[in-house]
Amino acid sequence: MNRRWLILGGSGLGLASGWGIWSWWRSAKTGGKNQPTPDPSLADKSAADKPGTDPSTDKPSTGTEKKGPPKSSIRSGLIKDPTIRESPEAAITRGTGLAWRKPELAEVVTPDKWLAVRPLAEPGFAARQGGGVDVTDDVLRAVVGDRDLAPGPVVYAIRGAVSDRASNPFASGHRLTIVPPDHLNFCCTIGVWDPETKQVSTYAASTVPNRTAIVSSALGVQAANMLLPGVFTYVPGSHSNYKKYGFPFSIVGALRQNGAGGGAGSLKALRATTPLGMQGASVSTTTDDNIHCAETPLLEPYDRFSSEGCMVVAGRYTPQEGHTGPWARFLKDAKFKGRAKVTVILVNSTQLPVV
């Protein structure tokens, strides 16, 4: 036999023997069951597409839940600097084409109704617009009077007063400018007051419901309110659970009006009776006006902040991005971790001495 064919034949016999031995070993390992060859197209599936743990419940997910909006971002296209004022007309144009987080609102909150909401003129914001107010240790002590304060830094909110910066670090005082809240822009300030050091910091914020909430609440689609001024006791905790909107997480690090550790109980608030605004609103009560970041999965197309009554600080939180913007710096100053209670002050800028 030709030497060349002899070598090839011997090699083929060796390969066949090797294949038989390998097949016998594989069969023994798998109990005789055939194992399909992996599909290369599935090899690069991300962890986000596989069953895992739902961070809002700590329970294993099935992998069959409906997929919602991207988890890495809540809302694109917004003005990033909270000190920049946007006109309602510009907001309508910017919001065109963006999906509603609550589809039932799309037919109710029409552009004409949303544009018709009036800024908060009462009690005197319009008359004192442009005036200045100082926020200092002395001013805040005058507001709280002889009330007992919870140990640690105090959170204060000034409705209808803004800084020309998104945030200001701890200092002995900061000057703010009075503006009527327009239920669109960040027309309020939320800050941290340290009674021990007599230092205060400020952050761009809102203490009023947004326009979508006002219109839809007045038309009976959802409830929205505006907390009346006062001194309250809040508790650290998480805000809401947005899983049904495709965002399986809660906003951690927030302050709750009421929670497992107690809280302020029921507080007085105003509820909109007309889609035109909070003027002439009826006095009611609320139990769920928390303090959290401004961007949440409930942020609707035209709005810059998400609030049906909660007080919000500019910025946002997602598990992927963590806490961002002024909200992140606010949490660092406020030092909620390990605390059972936090004193919260809400005051209208028109209640403070004008400078």
N, C-alpha and C positions, 0 to 999 in steps of 0.2 A: 504494500500500500504506500501510496505517496506519503513521504515524511510530513509534508505540510498538512494534509488532511488528518493524519494521525494525531498531530498536536492539537488541531482544532477540535477534533472529536473528543479527545481526552479532556480538554478544557470545558467543553459543553457538558460532559458527564459530571465534571466536578461542580459546575454551577448548579446543575439540576439537583445533585445530592445536597448542596448547601441550601438551596431553596426548600427542599423537603424537610430538612432538619429545622430550619427557621420557622416553617409553617406549623410543624408539630409543636415547637416551643410556644408559638403565639396562641395556638389553639388551647394549649394547656393553661395559659395565663388568663384567657378570656372565657373559659368554660365552654369552648366549642362554638361560641357565637361570632359571627362575622362582624367586623368593625368597619363602618363606612369611612372612606377617605375624606378628610376635612375639606370643606369647600373654601378655596382661597379667598373668595369674595367676602366671607364672614370673618376672616382672620383679623381685620382691622376695626371691628366694631368697637366703639368706645364704651367705657364703663357706664356712661350715662344711659346706654341703650340696654343694659343688662339688669336683671333683678338685683336689688340691693336692700338698703335700709332707708326708710322714709325718715328724714331728720326731724319731721314735725311730730312723729309718733314713736320713733325708735323701734318700729315694727318692720319685719321684712316685707318688701313689696313683691308683688306677683309678677311684675314685668308686663302686665296687661293693661295698666292704667292708661287713660287717654293722655296723649302728649300735649302739653300746653305750649305757651310761648317760651322762647329761649330762657334758660335759667341763669345765664351769666349777666343779663341786663334786664331792667324793668321797663324803662321807657326811653327811647331814643328821640332825638330832635328837639329836646328842651334846651332853653338857654341855661348854660352851665353856671353863670355868675348870678347868684340870687339877689345881688344889689341892683342889677339891671331891671328896669321896669318895662314890661311888655304891654302893649295896648290890647284890649279885648279883641279888636278886629284882627290884629296880627296873630293872636292865639288861635282864632278860628281858622285862618289861612294855614297856619302851621299844623293844625290838628287834622286837616282834611285828609281822609284816606287811612287814618290810623284806626285800628280795631278798638271797639268798646270792650272794656273788661267785664262790664255788666250789660249784656246785650239788651235787656229789658229797658234800659235808659235811652237807647238810641232813638226811639220814636217819640219819647217824651221831652227830652232835653234838646230841642231843636235849636239851631244857631240863633234864631231871632229871640227866643226866650233866654238863652244863655247871655246874649249881648245886653238884654234889657235889665239885668241885675244891677242895682245901684250900689255904689260904695256906702260904707257904714258912716253916715253923717252924724248920728246920735252916739254918745251924748257930748256934742261939741267938737268932734274931730275936724269937721270942715271949717268951723269958725276959728280954730286955733292952728290950722294947717300951716306949716313952715316954722312954727315956734320951736324952741329948744327945751329939752328937759335933761337934767343930769341924773344918772343912776350912780349912787354912792352908798356907802355903809349907812350914813346918817339918814338918807332918803328911805332906804328899805327898812331901817329900824322904826322910822315914823309910821310906815305902812303897817307893820306887824304889831306895833304897840307893845302891850305887856303879855302877848300870847307866848306860850312855851314853844320852843323850836326843837325839832328832832335833832339828835347829835349828828354832826357832820355838816357838809356844805348844803346850802339851801338853793332850790331852784326857783327863779322868779321869772315871770312873764309880763311884759308890758305891751298891751294892745294899742296899736296905732302909733308906734314910734320906731324909727329905724336908724341904723348907723350907715355911714358911707362905705363900710367894709363888711364882708361876709362874716368875719369874726374878729374879736378883739381880745387879746390875752388878759390875764389878771392884772389889774391896776387899781389905784385908789378910786377911780371914777371914770365914766365915759359919758359923752354928750350924745344925745339922740335927737332926731328931728321928728316932729309930729306929722303924721300922714293919715288920711282916712283909709282904713282897710277896704280894699276893692274886691276881695274874695277871689283874686287871681294871683297877685304878686305877693312877695314876702314883705308885708307891711307891719310886722310886729317884731319884737325882740324877746328871745328867751335866753337867760343867762344863769350863771352860777355865782352865788354870793357866799363867801367864806366869813362867817361872823368872827372867827378867831383872828384872822389876819386882816380883816376889814377890806378885803380885796374883792373885786367883781370882774367877771368876764361877760362878753356878749356874743350872740349868734343870731344870724338872720333866721326868721321864723314866722309862723302864722298862728294866731289864736282864734281864728274864725273859720266857719265851714266854707268850702269852695263853692263856686257858682253851680256846678252840677248838683251838689247836695241841696242847695237852697231851692232850685227849681223843682227837682224831683220830690223833695220833701213836701213842698207846698202843694204839689199835685197828687200826693198820697202814694208815691211809688216807694219811697224809703224815708226813714226818719233822720233828721239832722237838727242839730242844736248849737247854741253858743253859750258856753259857760259864763256865768256872771262872776264879777270880781270877788275875791276873798282870799283867805289863808287856809290851806287844806293840808291833810296828811295823805301822801301817796305811798305806794309800796313798789319796790323793784319787781319786775316780772317781764313776761313776753307779751307782745301785742299781736293778737289775731292769729289765724291759721288760714293760709291762702291756697291750700291744696286744691280746692275745687276750681280755682282759676288757673291751674297748671303750674303753680309755684309751691311745691311741697315744703314750705318752711314757715316759721313764725319770726317776727322781728324780735330778736333777743336783746336784752339790755335796756328795755324800755321802762317807763314808769306807769303803773296802773292806778287808776282812781280807786279800784277795789280789786283785791286778789286774795289768794289763800292766806296771806299774812295779815289781812285786815284791810284798811283803807279809809277813805273819807266818807263812805256811805253814799246816800243820795244827796246830790247838790242841785241848787237852783240854776236853771238855764233858760234861754229864750229859744222858742221854736218858730220857724218861719210860717207865716199864715198867707203869704203872697209870694209868687215867684219873682217879684221885683226886688226882694232883699229882706234884710232883718229889721227894717223900719216897721214899727207897730207890731212886732212879734209878740206872741203870747208867752207868759211866764209858765214854765213847766219844771220838771226835774230830770236829772240824768244820773246814770250809774256807771257809764262806760267811756267817759272822756279821758283817754290816756294821753301820755306824752311819748311821741315816737318820731322817727325820721319822716321827712316830707314825701319821699318817693316810695310808694308801695304798689303792689300788684293791682290795687283798686284805682290807680290813677287813670282817669278817663282822658280822651284825646285832647280836649281843650285846656285842661287844668295843669297848673304848675306844682300844686301840692295836693296830697290826698288827705281829705278830712271831712267827715260828716259831723264833726264836733270836737275831735281830738285836737290838742295843741301839738304842733309839729315843728321840728328843727330842720333846716335845709340839709340835704344829704340823703343817703340811703343805706340799706343793708341787704346783702344777699349772702348766702353761705359761701359762694365762690369769691366774692369781692370783699367780704367783711363789712365793717362800718367805714363809710367814706364821707368826705366833705365836712362842713361845720359840725354835723352830727357826731362824727368820730372824736373831734376835739372837745365837744360838749360832754361826752361820756367820760373822757379822760379827766376833765375838771370836776365833774359831779361825784365821781367815786362812789357809785351805787353798790359795788360788790361788797357783800358781807353785811349790808345794812338792812334793818328790818323796816325802817320808816324814813321818809324824806319829806321835809316841809316844802310845800309849793305855794308861791305867792302869785296871784293874778291881779293886775291893776290896770286900769285905763290910763293912758298917757295924760288925759285931761284931768286926772286926779292929782297929778304931780305939779310941783311949782314950776312955772314957766321961766326960763332964763334967756 
